[in-house]
Amino acid sequence: MAFILWIIAVILVVAGIVSLFRGQILWGAVLIIVGLLVGPGGVSIFT
């Protein structure tokens, strides 16, 4: 389960970074924050 959460977190953070480069600052920041919350290495909302 932790591996799946890690993959989802990486996808969200990468999507957030891409959004930042496209000029969508708010959406990119939200995706990065959600990715960091979901990731098992950081503060996970599931544990």
N, C-alpha and C positions, 0 to 999 in steps of 0.2 A: 504493500500500500504506500509506503514511504517513497518508493521509486516512482510510482505513478504521480504522486503529489509533486515530486521534484521535476518531472517532465512537464507537468502543467504549469508549474511556476516558471520554468525556463521559457516556455512558449509565451506566457503572459508578459514577462519582462522584455523579451525580444520584440514582441508586438508593440509594447510601450515605447521602446527605443525607436522603432521604425516610425511610430506615430509622431514622436517628437521631431524627427528629421523632416516629416511631411508638414510640420507646422501646426499640428493639433496638440497643443501643449497640455490642455486639461485632460483630454482622453489618454494621452501618453502617460501622464503622471498617475492617473487612476489605475491604468493597467500595471504599471510598475509597482505601485503600492499593494495592489491585490496580489500580484505575483510574489512579493516579499512576504505577505501574510500567509499565503497558501504553502509556501516552500517549507519543507521539514527542517531545513537548516536554520531558518530564522524563527520568527514568532508564528507558529502555526495556529490557525483558528480551529483546527480539528483535534488538537490535543489539549 
